[in-house]
Amino acid sequence: MSRVVYRIDLRQLQENFAVLKRLAGNCRLMPVLKADAYGMGALRIGAALKSAGAVRFGAATLDEALELQKLELPVQILGLLPEWEIAETVNAGIVAPVANMRTAELLSREACRQQKEVRIAVKLDTGMGRAGFMSDKAPENIEKIVKLPGLVPDSLFAHFSTAAQPDVFFARMQMERYIQVYEQLTRAGILFPNRHHAAGDAICKLPRSVQEPFNMARPGGTMYGEDFSGLCSQIVELKTVIGDIRELPAGTSVNYFRTYIAPRPVRVAVLLAGYADGIPLALSNCGNVIIAGKKCPVLGRVTMDYTVVDVSEVPEAVPGMEAVLLGKRQDQCITVAQWGKLKNTHGHDIWCAIGSRSRREYAD
């Protein structure tokens, strides 16, 4: 028996993927499995998505890409490629990102040295401001890049900066910038077989982002259940157990800094999980857990290993009883989005913070 269990529903993941696949129409899907699939286990998640129709996978680093190659689909690194990763990227046959001329030149030199060709994904900066060729200068730079020996054009891609926000005006402007570059390149006879701008939010909210010239999309958080459109369901559940039950008299303070002082006698449960297991510190004095189908408020600060909750309304609560941190029991539900709101963040941050000592379980 584990103190904390992190359960990932692979069947729900595949159902979410099917929703996105339908919305994407003729666009093929490249799931993003960076950071060990946001801490959920890249190989297990990837295998489920491969069987659901994924055509390639997206990674953030060379190490991640090498691991994902075990799934026997093409892997593309999204973002920047540091110089010390270039040789192994070429050798491994990973789709290499090109966000500047120096990377292109080093990839070309290394491909020639290894007597290989390397497929490249050219990154456009259509408004993210982080990496890539600015759209007004991109065509002339790309014309130079495709003439370098050893480089094979594979993808032309960009990132939206505001697709998750209610106002998609800037996202539409980003698409137009991409399309202008694409059309200039096409007139120059420069073709990229894979063209993508959309992640999950854009798939759901911006139909134009999955229509020609776009023919690929990169679902990430949306397929894992952080879906602002309400089309995909949460795939994770995080649960722990009650370690102890205590009766505290009025005036008793709870946990560090005494941020909670009992105004009356209170019955509390000490849960065997804390922020080292992924419970946000932001839940201190304002979050809830589900015990016996009832929501129980967090009292005091969440600590590294323990969380104290009020079980005055759950007389049946005893040590060893389940406490649901994320998930649903009866008519009560706690979502990643709710945690994100309390922490002033989003699902990616919540998932990645769930600690390694939380035992992963998978439901097929």
C-alpha positions in Angstrom: 0.0 0.0 0.0 1.4 3.4 -1.0 0.9 6.7 0.9 0.1 8.4 -2.4 -1.2 7.0 -5.6 -1.3 8.9 -9.0 -3.8 7.1 -11.3 -3.8 7.8 -15.0 -6.8 6.7 -17.0 -5.4 5.7 -20.4 -8.9 4.9 -21.8 -10.0 8.4 -21.0 -6.8 9.7 -22.6 -7.6 7.8 -25.8 -11.2 9.2 -25.8 -9.9 12.7 -25.4 -7.5 12.1 -28.3 -10.3 10.8 -30.4 -12.2 14.1 -29.8 -9.2 16.1 -30.8 -8.6 13.9 -33.8 -12.2 14.5 -35.0 -11.9 18.3 -34.5 -8.5 18.3 -36.4 -10.1 16.8 -39.5 -7.4 16.0 -42.0 -4.6 17.2 -39.7 -2.5 14.5 -38.3 -1.7 14.6 -34.6 1.7 14.8 -32.9 1.1 14.5 -29.1 3.5 16.4 -26.9 5.1 14.1 -24.4 7.7 16.4 -22.9 8.7 16.3 -19.3 7.9 12.5 -19.1 4.4 13.3 -20.5 4.0 16.1 -17.9 5.0 13.6 -15.2 2.5 10.9 -16.2 5.0 8.5 -17.8 5.9 9.1 -21.4 6.2 5.5 -22.6 2.9 4.4 -21.2 1.1 7.5 -22.4 2.9 7.3 -25.8 2.0 3.7 -26.3 -1.7 4.4 -25.7 -1.6 7.4 -28.1 0.2 5.4 -30.7 -2.6 2.9 -30.7 -5.1 5.7 -30.9 -3.6 7.1 -34.1 -0.6 9.4 -33.2 1.8 9.8 -36.1 4.8 11.3 -34.3 5.7 12.6 -30.9 7.0 16.0 -29.7 9.7 16.3 -27.1 11.6 19.2 -25.5 15.1 17.8 -25.1 17.4 15.3 -26.8 17.1 12.9 -23.8 13.4 12.9 -24.0 13.5 12.3 -27.8 15.9 9.3 -27.5 13.5 7.7 -24.9 10.5 8.3 -27.1 12.2 6.6 -30.1 11.4 3.3 -28.2 7.8 3.8 -29.4 9.0 3.5 -33.0 7.4 6.7 -34.4 9.2 9.8 -35.6 10.2 12.2 -32.8 10.5 16.0 -33.2 12.3 18.2 -30.7 10.2 21.4 -30.2 12.1 24.6 -29.5 15.8 25.1 -29.2 18.7 22.7 -29.9 21.8 23.4 -27.9 25.1 22.9 -29.7 26.2 19.9 -27.5 23.1 17.9 -28.6 23.6 18.3 -32.3 25.9 15.4 -33.0 23.7 12.8 -31.3 20.5 14.3 -32.7 21.9 13.8 -36.2 23.1 10.3 -35.4 19.8 9.3 -33.9 17.7 10.5 -36.8 15.5 12.8 -34.7 13.7 15.7 -36.4 15.9 18.6 -35.4 14.5 22.1 -34.6 16.1 25.1 -36.4 15.4 28.4 -34.7 18.4 30.4 -36.0 21.1 30.3 -38.7 23.8 29.1 -36.4 21.9 25.9 -35.6 21.3 25.3 -39.3 24.9 25.7 -40.1 26.1 23.4 -37.3 23.5 20.8 -38.2 24.7 20.9 -41.8 28.3 20.6 -40.8 27.6 17.6 -38.6 25.4 15.9 -41.1 28.2 16.1 -43.7 30.7 14.9 -41.1 28.5 11.9 -40.4 27.6 11.4 -44.0 24.0 11.6 -43.2 20.9 13.7 -43.9 19.0 15.3 -41.0 15.3 16.3 -41.2 14.8 19.8 -39.9 11.9 21.6 -38.4 12.2 25.3 -39.0 10.7 27.4 -36.2 8.9 30.6 -37.0 8.3 33.4 -34.4 4.8 34.6 -35.3 4.4 36.4 -32.0 5.7 34.2 -29.2 8.9 36.2 -28.9 10.9 33.3 -27.5 12.6 31.6 -30.4 12.5 31.2 -34.2 12.8 33.4 -37.3 10.7 36.5 -37.2 8.1 36.2 -39.9 9.2 39.2 -41.9 12.8 37.9 -42.2 11.9 34.2 -42.3 11.7 33.6 -46.1 15.1 34.9 -47.0 16.7 33.0 -44.1 14.9 29.7 -44.9 16.0 30.0 -48.6 19.6 30.0 -47.3 18.9 27.1 -44.9 17.5 24.7 -47.5 20.6 25.2 -49.7 22.8 23.9 -46.9 24.1 20.3 -47.6 22.7 17.5 -45.5 19.5 19.3 -44.4 16.1 17.9 -45.5 13.0 20.2 -44.9 10.5 18.3 -42.7 8.4 20.8 -40.8 7.5 24.5 -40.6 6.1 25.3 -37.2 5.3 28.0 -34.7 3.7 28.4 -31.3 0.6 30.3 -30.3 0.9 32.6 -27.3 -2.7 33.4 -26.6 -4.8 30.5 -28.0 -5.9 29.5 -24.4 -7.3 33.0 -23.7 -10.9 34.1 -24.5 -9.7 36.7 -27.0 -8.2 35.0 -30.0 -7.5 38.1 -32.1 -3.7 37.9 -31.7 -3.8 34.2 -32.4 -5.5 34.8 -35.7 -2.8 37.4 -36.5 -0.2 34.8 -35.7 -1.8 32.4 -38.2 -1.8 35.1 -40.9 1.9 35.7 -40.4 2.6 32.0 -40.7 0.5 31.7 -43.9 2.2 34.7 -45.5 5.6 33.0 -44.9 4.3 29.7 -46.2 2.9 31.3 -49.4 6.2 33.1 -50.0 8.2 29.9 -49.6 5.8 28.0 -51.8 6.2 30.6 -54.6 10.0 30.0 -54.2 9.5 26.3 -54.6 10.4 25.5 -50.9 8.1 22.9 -49.5 7.7 21.5 -46.0 5.7 18.3 -45.8 4.6 19.0 -42.2 3.1 22.3 -41.2 1.8 23.0 -37.7 0.9 25.9 -35.4 -1.9 24.5 -33.2 -1.8 22.9 -29.9 -4.9 21.5 -28.1 -6.5 24.9 -27.3 -6.3 26.0 -31.0 -7.7 22.7 -32.2 -10.7 23.3 -30.1 -11.1 27.1 -30.6 -9.5 28.0 -33.9 -10.8 25.8 -36.8 -8.6 27.7 -39.2 -5.5 26.4 -37.4 -6.2 22.8 -38.6 -7.0 23.7 -42.2 -4.7 24.1 -45.1 -1.9 25.0 -45.2 -1.7 23.4 -41.7 -1.7 19.6 -41.8 -0.5 18.7 -38.3 -1.3 19.7 -34.8 0.4 19.2 -31.4 -2.1 18.3 -28.6 -0.7 18.5 -25.1 -2.5 19.7 -22.0 -5.9 19.5 -23.6 -5.7 15.8 -24.2 -4.6 15.3 -20.6 -7.8 16.9 -19.4 -7.1 20.6 -19.0 -9.7 21.7 -21.5 -11.1 25.2 -21.4 -13.7 24.2 -24.0 -15.1 21.4 -21.9 -14.7 18.8 -24.7 -12.1 16.6 -22.9 -12.2 15.1 -19.5 -9.6 14.9 -16.7 -7.5 11.7 -17.0 -5.7 11.8 -13.6 -6.6 11.0 -10.0 -4.4 11.7 -7.0 -5.3 10.0 -3.7 -3.7 9.5 -0.3 -4.8 8.0 3.0 -5.5 9.3 6.5 -2.5 8.7 8.8 -4.2 9.8 12.0 -7.4 11.3 13.5 -7.1 13.9 16.2 -9.5 15.9 18.4 -8.2 19.4 18.8 -9.6 21.8 21.4 -10.5 25.4 20.6 -7.5 27.6 20.4 -5.2 24.9 19.0 -3.0 26.1 16.1 -2.3 23.9 13.1 1.0 23.5 11.3 3.8 26.0 10.6 3.3 29.7 11.1 0.0 29.1 13.0 -2.1 30.3 10.0 -5.1 28.4 11.4 -6.2 28.5 15.0 -9.3 26.4 15.8 -12.2 28.7 16.8 -13.9 25.7 18.4 -13.2 22.0 19.0 -12.4 20.4 15.7 -11.8 16.8 14.5 -9.0 16.6 12.0 -7.4 14.0 9.8 -3.7 14.1 9.1 -3.1 13.0 5.5 0.0 11.3 4.4 0.8 13.7 1.6 2.1 17.2 1.2 3.7 19.5 -1.3 6.5 17.0 -2.1 3.7 14.8 -3.5 2.2 17.6 -5.6 -0.4 19.2 -3.3 0.1 22.9 -4.0 1.1 25.1 -1.0 -1.6 27.4 -2.3 -4.2 25.0 -1.0 -3.3 26.1 2.5 -6.5 27.1 4.4 -8.5 27.2 1.2 -8.4 23.8 -0.6 -10.4 20.7 -0.1 -10.1 16.9 -0.3 -12.8 14.3 -0.6 -13.3 11.8 2.2 -16.2 9.4 2.2 -17.9 11.4 -0.5 -17.7 14.7 1.4 -15.4 17.7 0.8 -13.2 18.4 3.8 -11.3 21.8 4.0 -7.6 22.1 4.4 -6.6 23.6 7.8 -3.4 25.5 8.1 -0.4 25.3 5.7 0.2 22.3 3.5 3.6 20.9 4.5 6.1 18.8 2.7 4.8 15.4 3.9 1.5 16.1 5.6 -1.8 17.9 5.1 -4.4 18.5 7.9 -8.1 18.6 7.0 -11.3 19.1 8.9 -13.3 15.9 9.2 -15.8 17.1 11.8 -18.6 16.3 9.4 -17.2 12.9 8.6 -17.6 10.8 11.8 -16.7 7.6 10.0 -13.3 8.9 9.0 -10.5 6.6 10.5 -6.8 6.1 9.8 -6.2 4.2 6.6 -9.3 5.6 4.9 -8.9 7.0 1.3 -8.6 10.8 0.8 -9.1 12.0 -2.8 -6.9 15.0 -3.7 -7.7 15.1 -7.4 -10.7 13.2 -8.8 -14.3 12.4 -8.2 -16.2 10.5 -5.6 -20.0 10.3 -5.6 -21.2 13.9 -6.5 -18.0 15.6 -5.4 -15.1 16.5 -7.8 -11.8 18.2 -7.5 -10.1 19.1 -10.8 -6.7 20.1 -12.0 -8.2 23.4 -13.2 -9.5 24.1 -9.6 -6.0 23.6 -8.2 -4.6 25.8 -11.0 -7.0 28.6 -10.1 -6.0 28.5 -6.5 -2.3 28.5 -7.4 -2.8 31.1 -10.1 -1.3 28.7 -12.7 -2.5 26.0 -15.1 -2.6 22.3 -15.5 0.9 21.8 -16.8 2.4 23.2 -13.6 0.1 21.0 -11.5 1.0 17.8 -13.3 4.7 18.4 -13.4 4.7 19.1 -9.6 3.3 15.7 -8.7 6.3 14.1 -7.0 8.2 11.0 -7.9 7.2 9.3 -4.6 3.6 9.2 -5.7 3.1 5.7 -7.2 1.9 5.8 -10.8 -1.0 3.4 -11.7 -2.5 3.1 -15.1 -6.1 2.1 -16.0 -6.4 0.7 -19.5 
